[in-house]
């Protein structure tokens, strides 16, 4: 995101971009995601939904597969506490990495 913003505003600092992303997060305009790679990702879709994380290239892709309210209700039926949020991550290889892997396997066979 920083690189994209710098095209339009070449003198903008990384700190300014992060401060604004954190402000957007606090106001509900973006959602911060921690997918376990040591980097905080900012999702422009702040509503609850699922994600796919490529374990090869690190790409994070939105997956609007399931109804979050149904998933929370289903989990709550088996949990004595209070569920206030929902986030799910699927992992594997994205289409690009899978295609590249198949190309490598084909050329080495």
PDB file as gemmi writes it, atoms N, CA and C in Angstrom:
CRYST1    1.000    1.000    1.000  90.00  90.00  90.00 P 1                      
ATOM      1  N   UNK A   1       0.824  -1.185   0.000  1.00  0.00           N  
ATOM      2  CA  UNK A   1       0.000   0.000   0.000  1.00  0.00           C  
ATOM      3  C   UNK A   1       0.873   1.256   0.000  1.00  0.00           C  
ATOM      4  N   UNK A   2       1.942   1.204   0.802  1.00  0.00           N  
ATOM      5  CA  UNK A   2       2.845   2.358   0.881  1.00  0.00           C  
ATOM      6  C   UNK A   2       3.377   2.721  -0.503  1.00  0.00           C  
ATOM      7  N   UNK A   3       3.800   1.721  -1.274  1.00  0.00           N  
ATOM      8  CA  UNK A   3       4.340   1.984  -2.613  1.00  0.00           C  
ATOM      9  C   UNK A   3       3.285   2.614  -3.520  1.00  0.00           C  
ATOM     10  N   UNK A   4       2.039   2.159  -3.398  1.00  0.00           N  
ATOM     11  CA  UNK A   4       0.962   2.716  -4.225  1.00  0.00           C  
ATOM     12  C   UNK A   4       0.687   4.173  -3.860  1.00  0.00           C  
ATOM     13  N   UNK A   5       0.704   4.493  -2.573  1.00  0.00           N  
ATOM     14  CA  UNK A   5       0.463   5.866  -2.125  1.00  0.00           C  
ATOM     15  C   UNK A   5       1.607   6.774  -2.559  1.00  0.00           C  
ATOM     16  N   UNK A   6       2.837   6.252  -2.518  1.00  0.00           N  
ATOM     17  CA  UNK A   6       4.003   7.065  -2.891  1.00  0.00           C  
ATOM     18  C   UNK A   6       3.980   7.494  -4.349  1.00  0.00           C  
ATOM     19  N   UNK A   7       3.282   6.753  -5.191  1.00  0.00           N  
ATOM     20  CA  UNK A   7       3.185   7.164  -6.606  1.00  0.00           C  
ATOM     21  C   UNK A   7       2.490   8.519  -6.700  1.00  0.00           C  
ATOM     22  N   UNK A   8       1.440   8.673  -5.915  1.00  0.00           N  
ATOM     23  CA  UNK A   8       0.685   9.933  -5.950  1.00  0.00           C  
ATOM     24  C   UNK A   8       1.291  10.997  -5.038  1.00  0.00           C  
ATOM     25  N   UNK A   9       1.842  10.562  -3.892  1.00  0.00           N  
ATOM     26  CA  UNK A   9       2.436  11.474  -2.907  1.00  0.00           C  
ATOM     27  C   UNK A   9       3.865  11.021  -2.620  1.00  0.00           C  
ATOM     28  N   UNK A  10       4.819  11.378  -3.466  1.00  0.00           N  
ATOM     29  CA  UNK A  10       6.184  10.850  -3.347  1.00  0.00           C  
ATOM     30  C   UNK A  10       6.895  11.191  -2.038  1.00  0.00           C  
ATOM     31  N   UNK A  11       6.494  12.231  -1.346  1.00  0.00           N  
ATOM     32  CA  UNK A  11       7.177  12.633  -0.119  1.00  0.00           C  
ATOM     33  C   UNK A  11       6.522  12.076   1.145  1.00  0.00           C  
ATOM     34  N   UNK A  12       5.516  11.246   1.015  1.00  0.00           N  
ATOM     35  CA  UNK A  12       4.817  10.726   2.198  1.00  0.00           C  
ATOM     36  C   UNK A  12       5.699   9.708   2.924  1.00  0.00           C  
ATOM     37  N   UNK A  13       5.619   9.726   4.239  1.00  0.00           N  
ATOM     38  CA  UNK A  13       6.450   8.793   5.011  1.00  0.00           C  
ATOM     39  C   UNK A  13       5.673   7.522   5.329  1.00  0.00           C  
ATOM     40  N   UNK A  14       6.404   6.464   5.597  1.00  0.00           N  
ATOM     41  CA  UNK A  14       5.793   5.194   5.984  1.00  0.00           C  
ATOM     42  C   UNK A  14       5.006   5.364   7.281  1.00  0.00           C  
ATOM     43  N   UNK A  15       5.522   6.157   8.201  1.00  0.00           N  
ATOM     44  CA  UNK A  15       4.836   6.418   9.465  1.00  0.00           C  
ATOM     45  C   UNK A  15       3.469   7.061   9.259  1.00  0.00           C  
ATOM     46  N   UNK A  16       3.381   7.997   8.317  1.00  0.00           N  
ATOM     47  CA  UNK A  16       2.106   8.656   8.024  1.00  0.00           C  
ATOM     48  C   UNK A  16       1.098   7.653   7.485  1.00  0.00           C  
ATOM     49  N   UNK A  17       1.547   6.773   6.613  1.00  0.00           N  
ATOM     50  CA  UNK A  17       0.650   5.756   6.048  1.00  0.00           C  
ATOM     51  C   UNK A  17       0.139   4.847   7.164  1.00  0.00           C  
ATOM     52  N   UNK A  18       1.031   4.375   8.035  1.00  0.00           N  
ATOM     53  CA  UNK A  18       0.613   3.490   9.125  1.00  0.00           C  
ATOM     54  C   UNK A  18      -0.298   4.194  10.123  1.00  0.00           C  
ATOM     55  N   UNK A  19       0.000   5.452  10.447  1.00  0.00           N  
ATOM     56  CA  UNK A  19      -0.880   6.191  11.368  1.00  0.00           C  
ATOM     57  C   UNK A  19      -2.287   6.303  10.800  1.00  0.00           C  
ATOM     58  N   UNK A  20      -2.378   6.555   9.501  1.00  0.00           N  
ATOM     59  CA  UNK A  20      -3.693   6.668   8.873  1.00  0.00           C  
ATOM     60  C   UNK A  20      -4.399   5.313   8.812  1.00  0.00           C  
ATOM     61  N   UNK A  21      -3.648   4.239   8.540  1.00  0.00           N  
ATOM     62  CA  UNK A  21      -4.257   2.910   8.545  1.00  0.00           C  
ATOM     63  C   UNK A  21      -4.788   2.558   9.932  1.00  0.00           C  
ATOM     64  N   UNK A  22      -4.023   2.905  10.971  1.00  0.00           N  
ATOM     65  CA  UNK A  22      -4.489   2.651  12.338  1.00  0.00           C  
ATOM     66  C   UNK A  22      -5.724   3.481  12.667  1.00  0.00           C  
ATOM     67  N   UNK A  23      -5.769   4.717  12.185  1.00  0.00           N  
ATOM     68  CA  UNK A  23      -6.954   5.553  12.366  1.00  0.00           C  
ATOM     69  C   UNK A  23      -8.150   4.941  11.638  1.00  0.00           C  
ATOM     70  N   UNK A  24      -7.930   4.471  10.410  1.00  0.00           N  
ATOM     71  CA  UNK A  24      -9.003   3.809   9.654  1.00  0.00           C  
ATOM     72  C   UNK A  24      -9.489   2.561  10.378  1.00  0.00           C  
ATOM     73  N   UNK A  25      -8.556   1.843  11.010  1.00  0.00           N  
ATOM     74  CA  UNK A  25      -8.939   0.656  11.771  1.00  0.00           C  
ATOM     75  C   UNK A  25      -9.809   1.049  12.963  1.00  0.00           C  
ATOM     76  N   UNK A  26      -9.409   2.077  13.683  1.00  0.00           N  
ATOM     77  CA  UNK A  26     -10.165   2.517  14.860  1.00  0.00           C  
ATOM     78  C   UNK A  26     -11.559   3.001  14.498  1.00  0.00           C  
ATOM     79  N   UNK A  27     -11.709   3.564  13.315  1.00  0.00           N  
ATOM     80  CA  UNK A  27     -13.014   4.065  12.889  1.00  0.00           C  
ATOM     81  C   UNK A  27     -13.816   3.022  12.109  1.00  0.00           C  
ATOM     82  N   UNK A  28     -13.262   1.808  11.973  1.00  0.00           N  
ATOM     83  CA  UNK A  28     -14.000   0.727  11.327  1.00  0.00           C  
ATOM     84  C   UNK A  28     -13.966   0.729   9.812  1.00  0.00           C  
ATOM     85  N   UNK A  29     -13.078   1.507   9.215  1.00  0.00           N  
ATOM     86  CA  UNK A  29     -12.994   1.559   7.751  1.00  0.00           C  
ATOM     87  C   UNK A  29     -12.141   0.439   7.168  1.00  0.00           C  
ATOM     88  N   UNK A  30     -11.193  -0.076   7.957  1.00  0.00           N  
ATOM     89  CA  UNK A  30     -10.380  -1.222   7.556  1.00  0.00           C  
ATOM     90  C   UNK A  30     -10.292  -2.165   8.747  1.00  0.00           C  
ATOM     91  N   UNK A  31      -9.879  -3.372   8.475  1.00  0.00           N  
ATOM     92  CA  UNK A  31      -9.727  -4.377   9.521  1.00  0.00           C  
ATOM     93  C   UNK A  31      -8.277  -4.847   9.522  1.00  0.00           C  
ATOM     94  N   UNK A  32      -7.661  -4.888  10.695  1.00  0.00           N  
ATOM     95  CA  UNK A  32      -6.292  -5.372  10.806  1.00  0.00           C  
ATOM     96  C   UNK A  32      -6.320  -6.887  10.948  1.00  0.00           C  
ATOM     97  N   UNK A  33      -5.463  -7.568  10.197  1.00  0.00           N  
ATOM     98  CA  UNK A  33      -5.393  -9.024  10.229  1.00  0.00           C  
ATOM     99  C   UNK A  33      -3.993  -9.464  10.619  1.00  0.00           C  
ATOM    100  N   UNK A  34      -3.931 -10.398  11.528  1.00  0.00           N  
ATOM    101  CA  UNK A  34      -2.664 -11.036  11.875  1.00  0.00           C  
ATOM    102  C   UNK A  34      -2.794 -12.485  11.434  1.00  0.00           C  
ATOM    103  N   UNK A  35      -2.139 -12.828  10.331  1.00  0.00           N  
ATOM    104  CA  UNK A  35      -2.262 -14.179   9.774  1.00  0.00           C  
ATOM    105  C   UNK A  35      -1.070 -15.058  10.142  1.00  0.00           C  
ATOM    106  N   UNK A  36      -0.283 -14.604  11.114  1.00  0.00           N  
ATOM    107  CA  UNK A  36       0.805 -15.417  11.615  1.00  0.00           C  
ATOM    108  C   UNK A  36       2.115 -15.292  10.876  1.00  0.00           C  
ATOM    109  N   UNK A  37       2.243 -14.291  10.001  1.00  0.00           N  
ATOM    110  CA  UNK A  37       3.489 -14.136   9.249  1.00  0.00           C  
ATOM    111  C   UNK A  37       4.355 -12.999   9.781  1.00  0.00           C  
ATOM    112  N   UNK A  38       3.967 -12.430  10.928  1.00  0.00           N  
ATOM    113  CA  UNK A  38       4.743 -11.345  11.510  1.00  0.00           C  
ATOM    114  C   UNK A  38       4.438  -9.983  10.933  1.00  0.00           C  
ATOM    115  N   UNK A  39       3.466  -9.903  10.027  1.00  0.00           N  
ATOM    116  CA  UNK A  39       3.096  -8.654   9.378  1.00  0.00           C  
ATOM    117  C   UNK A  39       1.617  -8.400   9.661  1.00  0.00           C  
ATOM    118  N   UNK A  40       1.276  -7.159   9.974  1.00  0.00           N  
ATOM    119  CA  UNK A  40      -0.132  -6.817  10.119  1.00  0.00           C  
ATOM    120  C   UNK A  40      -0.650  -6.415   8.739  1.00  0.00           C  
ATOM    121  N   UNK A  41      -1.679  -7.107   8.288  1.00  0.00           N  
ATOM    122  CA  UNK A  41      -2.312  -6.815   6.996  1.00  0.00           C  
ATOM    123  C   UNK A  41      -3.553  -5.973   7.263  1.00  0.00           C  
ATOM    124  N   UNK A  42      -3.844  -5.022   6.404  1.00  0.00           N  
ATOM    125  CA  UNK A  42      -5.036  -4.203   6.548  1.00  0.00           C  
ATOM    126  C   UNK A  42      -6.006  -4.569   5.436  1.00  0.00           C  
ATOM    127  N   UNK A  43      -7.179  -5.006   5.836  1.00  0.00           N  
ATOM    128  CA  UNK A  43      -8.205  -5.456   4.906  1.00  0.00           C  
ATOM    129  C   UNK A  43      -9.211  -4.330   4.697  1.00  0.00           C  
ATOM    130  N   UNK A  44      -9.427  -3.896   3.445  1.00  0.00           N  
ATOM    131  CA  UNK A  44     -10.376  -2.819   3.196  1.00  0.00           C  
ATOM    132  C   UNK A  44     -11.835  -3.250   3.371  1.00  0.00           C  
ATOM    133  N   UNK A  45     -12.075  -4.541   3.600  1.00  0.00           N  
ATOM    134  CA  UNK A  45     -13.428  -5.035   3.852  1.00  0.00           C  
ATOM    135  C   UNK A  45     -13.526  -5.296   5.364  1.00  0.00           C  
ATOM    136  N   UNK A  46     -14.105  -4.343   6.119  1.00  0.00           N  
ATOM    137  CA  UNK A  46     -14.085  -4.470   7.576  1.00  0.00           C  
ATOM    138  C   UNK A  46     -15.106  -5.456   8.150  1.00  0.00           C  
ATOM    139  N   UNK A  47     -16.007  -5.949   7.338  1.00  0.00           N  
ATOM    140  CA  UNK A  47     -17.002  -6.898   7.840  1.00  0.00           C  
ATOM    141  C   UNK A  47     -16.358  -8.267   8.041  1.00  0.00           C  
ATOM    142  N   UNK A  48     -16.983  -9.089   8.873  1.00  0.00           N  
ATOM    143  CA  UNK A  48     -16.439 -10.411   9.169  1.00  0.00           C  
ATOM    144  C   UNK A  48     -16.562 -11.313   7.949  1.00  0.00           C  
ATOM    145  N   UNK A  49     -15.443 -11.930   7.582  1.00  0.00           N  
ATOM    146  CA  UNK A  49     -15.418 -12.874   6.470  1.00  0.00           C  
ATOM    147  C   UNK A  49     -14.162 -13.729   6.599  1.00  0.00           C  
ATOM    148  N   UNK A  50     -14.027 -14.688   5.714  1.00  0.00           N  
ATOM    149  CA  UNK A  50     -12.912 -15.632   5.779  1.00  0.00           C  
ATOM    150  C   UNK A  50     -11.811 -15.235   4.805  1.00  0.00           C  
ATOM    151  N   UNK A  51     -10.612 -15.764   5.061  1.00  0.00           N  
ATOM    152  CA  UNK A  51      -9.451 -15.446   4.233  1.00  0.00           C  
ATOM    153  C   UNK A  51      -8.681 -16.710   3.875  1.00  0.00           C  
ATOM    154  N   UNK A  52      -7.984 -16.623   2.779  1.00  0.00           N  
ATOM    155  CA  UNK A  52      -7.031 -17.654   2.375  1.00  0.00           C  
ATOM    156  C   UNK A  52      -5.652 -17.024   2.450  1.00  0.00           C  
ATOM    157  N   UNK A  53      -4.693 -17.724   3.051  1.00  0.00           N  
ATOM    158  CA  UNK A  53      -3.319 -17.234   3.162  1.00  0.00           C  
ATOM    159  C   UNK A  53      -2.409 -18.213   2.435  1.00  0.00           C  
ATOM    160  N   UNK A  54      -1.709 -17.732   1.420  1.00  0.00           N  
ATOM    161  CA  UNK A  54      -0.781 -18.578   0.680  1.00  0.00           C  
ATOM    162  C   UNK A  54       0.493 -18.736   1.501  1.00  0.00           C  
ATOM    163  N   UNK A  55       0.848 -19.958   1.793  1.00  0.00           N  
ATOM    164  CA  UNK A  55       2.022 -20.238   2.611  1.00  0.00           C  
ATOM    165  C   UNK A  55       3.316 -20.154   1.818  1.00  0.00           C  
ATOM    166  N   UNK A  56       3.210 -19.921   0.508  1.00  0.00           N  
ATOM    167  CA  UNK A  56       4.432 -19.764  -0.287  1.00  0.00           C  
ATOM    168  C   UNK A  56       4.749 -18.290  -0.531  1.00  0.00           C  
ATOM    169  N   UNK A  57       3.783 -17.535  -1.062  1.00  0.00           N  
ATOM    170  CA  UNK A  57       4.056 -16.131  -1.390  1.00  0.00           C  
ATOM    171  C   UNK A  57       3.517 -15.157  -0.350  1.00  0.00           C  
ATOM    172  N   UNK A  58       2.656 -15.629   0.567  1.00  0.00           N  
ATOM    173  CA  UNK A  58       2.126 -14.771   1.623  1.00  0.00           C  
ATOM    174  C   UNK A  58       0.893 -13.969   1.247  1.00  0.00           C  
ATOM    175  N   UNK A  59       0.397 -14.144   0.039  1.00  0.00           N  
ATOM    176  CA  UNK A  59      -0.782 -13.405  -0.397  1.00  0.00           C  
ATOM    177  C   UNK A  59      -1.971 -13.735   0.501  1.00  0.00           C  
ATOM    178  N   UNK A  60      -2.774 -12.719   0.846  1.00  0.00           N  
ATOM    179  CA  UNK A  60      -3.989 -12.895   1.634  1.00  0.00           C  
ATOM    180  C   UNK A  60      -5.169 -12.553   0.723  1.00  0.00           C  
ATOM    181  N   UNK A  61      -6.100 -13.502   0.586  1.00  0.00           N  
ATOM    182  CA  UNK A  61      -7.222 -13.358  -0.344  1.00  0.00           C  
ATOM    183  C   UNK A  61      -8.528 -13.488   0.434  1.00  0.00           C  
ATOM    184  N   UNK A  62      -9.472 -12.584   0.190  1.00  0.00           N  
ATOM    185  CA  UNK A  62     -10.797 -12.678   0.802  1.00  0.00           C  
ATOM    186  C   UNK A  62     -11.548 -13.881   0.253  1.00  0.00           C  
ATOM    187  N   UNK A  63     -12.224 -14.601   1.153  1.00  0.00           N  
ATOM    188  CA  UNK A  63     -13.064 -15.738   0.770  1.00  0.00           C  
ATOM    189  C   UNK A  63     -14.449 -15.546   1.380  1.00  0.00           C  
ATOM    190  N   UNK A  64     -15.377 -15.036   0.617  1.00  0.00           N  
ATOM    191  CA  UNK A  64     -16.731 -14.867   1.155  1.00  0.00           C  
ATOM    192  C   UNK A  64     -17.521 -16.172   1.065  1.00  0.00           C  
ATOM    193  N   UNK A  65     -17.103 -17.179   1.863  1.00  0.00           N  
ATOM    194  CA  UNK A  65     -17.687 -18.508   1.725  1.00  0.00           C  
ATOM    195  C   UNK A  65     -18.851 -18.782   2.653  1.00  0.00           C  
ATOM    196  N   UNK A  66     -18.777 -18.277   3.847  1.00  0.00           N  
ATOM    197  CA  UNK A  66     -19.738 -18.678   4.855  1.00  0.00           C  
ATOM    198  C   UNK A  66     -20.406 -17.464   5.492  1.00  0.00           C  
ATOM    199  N   UNK A  67     -21.574 -17.682   6.048  1.00  0.00           N  
ATOM    200  CA  UNK A  67     -22.285 -16.650   6.779  1.00  0.00           C  
ATOM    201  C   UNK A  67     -21.660 -16.520   8.166  1.00  0.00           C  
ATOM    202  N   UNK A  68     -21.012 -15.391   8.484  1.00  0.00           N  
ATOM    203  CA  UNK A  68     -20.344 -15.240   9.771  1.00  0.00           C  
ATOM    204  C   UNK A  68     -21.296 -15.405  10.963  1.00  0.00           C  
ATOM    205  N   UNK A  69     -22.508 -14.939  10.832  1.00  0.00           N  
ATOM    206  CA  UNK A  69     -23.463 -15.066  11.944  1.00  0.00           C  
ATOM    207  C   UNK A  69     -23.771 -16.534  12.220  1.00  0.00           C  
ATOM    208  N   UNK A  70     -23.922 -17.317  11.163  1.00  0.00           N  
ATOM    209  CA  UNK A  70     -24.166 -18.757  11.330  1.00  0.00           C  
ATOM    210  C   UNK A  70     -22.948 -19.433  11.963  1.00  0.00           C  
ATOM    211  N   UNK A  71     -21.762 -19.066  11.509  1.00  0.00           N  
ATOM    212  CA  UNK A  71     -20.537 -19.654  12.060  1.00  0.00           C  
ATOM    213  C   UNK A  71     -20.400 -19.315  13.546  1.00  0.00           C  
ATOM    214  N   UNK A  72     -20.692 -18.063  13.929  1.00  0.00           N  
ATOM    215  CA  UNK A  72     -20.607 -17.679  15.337  1.00  0.00           C  
ATOM    216  C   UNK A  72     -21.649 -18.419  16.170  1.00  0.00           C  
ATOM    217  N   UNK A  73     -22.863 -18.551  15.645  1.00  0.00           N  
ATOM    218  CA  UNK A  73     -23.921 -19.256  16.374  1.00  0.00           C  
ATOM    219  C   UNK A  73     -23.565 -20.731  16.544  1.00  0.00           C  
ATOM    220  N   UNK A  74     -23.004 -21.325  15.498  1.00  0.00           N  
ATOM    221  CA  UNK A  74     -22.594 -22.735  15.559  1.00  0.00           C  
ATOM    222  C   UNK A  74     -21.487 -22.926  16.602  1.00  0.00           C  
ATOM    223  N   UNK A  75     -20.514 -22.038  16.620  1.00  0.00           N  
ATOM    224  CA  UNK A  75     -19.434 -22.124  17.601  1.00  0.00           C  
ATOM    225  C   UNK A  75     -19.974 -21.888  19.012  1.00  0.00           C  
ATOM    226  N   UNK A  76     -20.878 -20.924  19.165  1.00  0.00           N  
ATOM    227  CA  UNK A  76     -21.433 -20.599  20.479  1.00  0.00           C  
ATOM    228  C   UNK A  76     -22.207 -21.771  21.065  1.00  0.00           C  
ATOM    229  N   UNK A  77     -22.779 -22.608  20.208  1.00  0.00           N  
ATOM    230  CA  UNK A  77     -23.533 -23.768  20.683  1.00  0.00           C  
ATOM    231  C   UNK A  77     -22.625 -24.770  21.395  1.00  0.00           C  
ATOM    232  N   UNK A  78     -21.321 -24.674  21.150  1.00  0.00           N  
ATOM    233  CA  UNK A  78     -20.357 -25.607  21.748  1.00  0.00           C  
ATOM    234  C   UNK A  78     -19.357 -24.903  22.661  1.00  0.00           C  
ATOM    235  N   UNK A  79     -19.725 -23.702  23.119  1.00  0.00           N  
ATOM    236  CA  UNK A  79     -18.792 -22.882  23.883  1.00  0.00           C  
ATOM    237  C   UNK A  79     -19.559 -22.138  24.962  1.00  0.00           C  
ATOM    238  N   UNK A  80     -19.050 -22.164  26.186  1.00  0.00           N  
ATOM    239  CA  UNK A  80     -19.759 -21.539  27.297  1.00  0.00           C  
ATOM    240  C   UNK A  80     -19.519 -20.059  27.464  1.00  0.00           C  
ATOM    241  N   UNK A  81     -18.549 -19.497  26.741  1.00  0.00           N  
ATOM    242  CA  UNK A  81     -18.234 -18.075  26.866  1.00  0.00           C  
ATOM    243  C   UNK A  81     -19.065 -17.239  25.914  1.00  0.00           C  
ATOM    244  N   UNK A  82     -18.623 -16.022  25.680  1.00  0.00           N  
ATOM    245  CA  UNK A  82     -19.323 -15.105  24.779  1.00  0.00           C  
ATOM    246  C   UNK A  82     -18.459 -14.839  23.553  1.00  0.00           C  
ATOM    247  N   UNK A  83     -18.971 -15.118  22.399  1.00  0.00           N  
ATOM    248  CA  UNK A  83     -18.256 -14.875  21.138  1.00  0.00           C  
ATOM    249  C   UNK A  83     -18.669 -13.507  20.616  1.00  0.00           C  
ATOM    250  N   UNK A  84     -17.680 -12.653  20.389  1.00  0.00           N  
ATOM    251  CA  UNK A  84     -17.971 -11.297  19.925  1.00  0.00           C  
ATOM    252  C   UNK A  84     -17.436 -11.007  18.522  1.00  0.00           C  
ATOM    253  N   UNK A  85     -16.659 -11.914  17.971  1.00  0.00           N  
ATOM    254  CA  UNK A  85     -16.100 -11.678  16.643  1.00  0.00           C  
ATOM    255  C   UNK A  85     -15.850 -12.984  15.925  1.00  0.00           C  
ATOM    256  N   UNK A  86     -15.529 -12.864  14.646  1.00  0.00           N  
ATOM    257  CA  UNK A  86     -15.322 -14.051  13.824  1.00  0.00           C  
ATOM    258  C   UNK A  86     -14.236 -13.774  12.805  1.00  0.00           C  
ATOM    259  N   UNK A  87     -13.313 -14.710  12.683  1.00  0.00           N  
ATOM    260  CA  UNK A  87     -12.273 -14.639  11.669  1.00  0.00           C  
ATOM    261  C   UNK A  87     -11.802 -16.055  11.393  1.00  0.00           C  
ATOM    262  N   UNK A  88     -11.670 -16.410  10.135  1.00  0.00           N  
ATOM    263  CA  UNK A  88     -11.186 -17.742   9.777  1.00  0.00           C  
ATOM    264  C   UNK A  88     -10.154 -17.603   8.673  1.00  0.00           C  
ATOM    265  N   UNK A  89      -9.114 -18.448   8.749  1.00  0.00           N  
ATOM    266  CA  UNK A  89      -8.061 -18.438   7.748  1.00  0.00           C  
ATOM    267  C   UNK A  89      -7.875 -19.842   7.203  1.00  0.00           C  
ATOM    268  N   UNK A  90      -7.897 -19.965   5.908  1.00  0.00           N  
ATOM    269  CA  UNK A  90      -7.547 -21.206   5.236  1.00  0.00           C  
ATOM    270  C   UNK A  90      -6.136 -21.017   4.701  1.00  0.00           C  
ATOM    271  N   UNK A  91      -5.347 -22.053   4.664  1.00  0.00           N  
ATOM    272  CA  UNK A  91      -3.979 -21.934   4.183  1.00  0.00           C  
ATOM    273  C   UNK A  91      -3.709 -22.956   3.083  1.00  0.00           C  
ATOM    274  N   UNK A  92      -2.712 -22.700   2.303  1.00  0.00           N  
ATOM    275  CA  UNK A  92      -2.320 -23.596   1.223  1.00  0.00           C  
ATOM    276  C   UNK A  92      -1.525 -22.822   0.189  1.00  0.00           C  
ATOM    277  N   UNK A  93      -1.713 -23.170  -1.061  1.00  0.00           N  
ATOM    278  CA  UNK A  93      -1.046 -22.471  -2.166  1.00  0.00           C  
ATOM    279  C   UNK A  93      -2.083 -21.723  -2.991  1.00  0.00           C  
ATOM    280  N   UNK A  94      -1.809 -20.460  -3.295  1.00  0.00           N  
ATOM    281  CA  UNK A  94      -2.706 -19.689  -4.156  1.00  0.00           C  
ATOM    282  C   UNK A  94      -2.600 -20.217  -5.590  1.00  0.00           C  
ATOM    283  N   UNK A  95      -3.486 -19.755  -6.449  1.00  0.00           N  
ATOM    284  CA  UNK A  95      -3.501 -20.219  -7.842  1.00  0.00           C  
ATOM    285  C   UNK A  95      -2.170 -19.966  -8.542  1.00  0.00           C  
ATOM    286  N   UNK A  96      -1.584 -18.785  -8.320  1.00  0.00           N  
ATOM    287  CA  UNK A  96      -0.318 -18.450  -8.981  1.00  0.00           C  
ATOM    288  C   UNK A  96       0.811 -19.380  -8.542  1.00  0.00           C  
ATOM    289  N   UNK A  97       0.919 -19.619  -7.235  1.00  0.00           N  
ATOM    290  CA  UNK A  97       1.986 -20.491  -6.724  1.00  0.00           C  
ATOM    291  C   UNK A  97       1.755 -21.939  -7.141  1.00  0.00           C  
ATOM    292  N   UNK A  98       0.498 -22.368  -7.156  1.00  0.00           N  
ATOM    293  CA  UNK A  98       0.190 -23.722  -7.588  1.00  0.00           C  
ATOM    294  C   UNK A  98       0.531 -23.910  -9.067  1.00  0.00           C  
ATOM    295  N   UNK A  99       0.192 -22.916  -9.870  1.00  0.00           N  
ATOM    296  CA  UNK A  99       0.508 -22.963 -11.309  1.00  0.00           C  
ATOM    297  C   UNK A  99       2.024 -23.001 -11.515  1.00  0.00           C  
ATOM    298  N   UNK A 100       2.758 -22.178 -10.774  1.00  0.00           N  
ATOM    299  CA  UNK A 100       4.220 -22.151 -10.885  1.00  0.00           C  
ATOM    300  C   UNK A 100       4.814 -23.490 -10.460  1.00  0.00           C  
ATOM    301  N   UNK A 101       4.263 -24.077  -9.413  1.00  0.00           N  
ATOM    302  CA  UNK A 101       4.749 -25.374  -8.940  1.00  0.00           C  
ATOM    303  C   UNK A 101       4.497 -26.458  -9.987  1.00  0.00           C  
ATOM    304  N   UNK A 102       3.340 -26.427 -10.629  1.00  0.00           N  
ATOM    305  CA  UNK A 102       3.030 -27.414 -11.673  1.00  0.00           C  
ATOM    306  C   UNK A 102       3.954 -27.238 -12.872  1.00  0.00           C  
ATOM    307  N   UNK A 103       4.271 -25.973 -13.192  1.00  0.00           N  
ATOM    308  CA  UNK A 103       5.174 -25.694 -14.306  1.00  0.00           C  
ATOM    309  C   UNK A 103       6.559 -26.252 -14.004  1.00  0.00           C  
ATOM    310  N   UNK A 104       7.032 -26.049 -12.773  1.00  0.00           N  
ATOM    311  CA  UNK A 104       8.344 -26.560 -12.374  1.00  0.00           C  
ATOM    312  C   UNK A 104       8.351 -28.093 -12.435  1.00  0.00           C  
ATOM    313  N   UNK A 105       7.290 -28.705 -11.926  1.00  0.00           N  
ATOM    314  CA  UNK A 105       7.203 -30.173 -11.933  1.00  0.00           C  
ATOM    315  C   UNK A 105       7.144 -30.722 -13.357  1.00  0.00           C  
ATOM    316  N   UNK A 106       6.479 -30.014 -14.258  1.00  0.00           N  
ATOM    317  CA  UNK A 106       6.369 -30.466 -15.631  1.00  0.00           C  
ATOM    318  C   UNK A 106       7.694 -30.366 -16.370  1.00  0.00           C  
ATOM    319  N   UNK A 107       8.423 -29.290 -16.100  1.00  0.00           N  
ATOM    320  CA  UNK A 107       9.691 -29.080 -16.817  1.00  0.00           C  
ATOM    321  C   UNK A 107      10.816 -29.955 -16.253  1.00  0.00           C  
ATOM    322  N   UNK A 108      10.693 -30.407 -15.003  1.00  0.00           N  
ATOM    323  CA  UNK A 108      11.739 -31.249 -14.441  1.00  0.00           C  
ATOM    324  C   UNK A 108      11.453 -32.733 -14.633  1.00  0.00           C  
ATOM    325  N   UNK A 109      10.284 -33.062 -15.149  1.00  0.00           N  
ATOM    326  CA  UNK A 109       9.940 -34.484 -15.372  1.00  0.00           C  
ATOM    327  C   UNK A 109      10.461 -34.990 -16.679  1.00  0.00           C  
TER     328      UNK A 109                                                      
END                                                                             
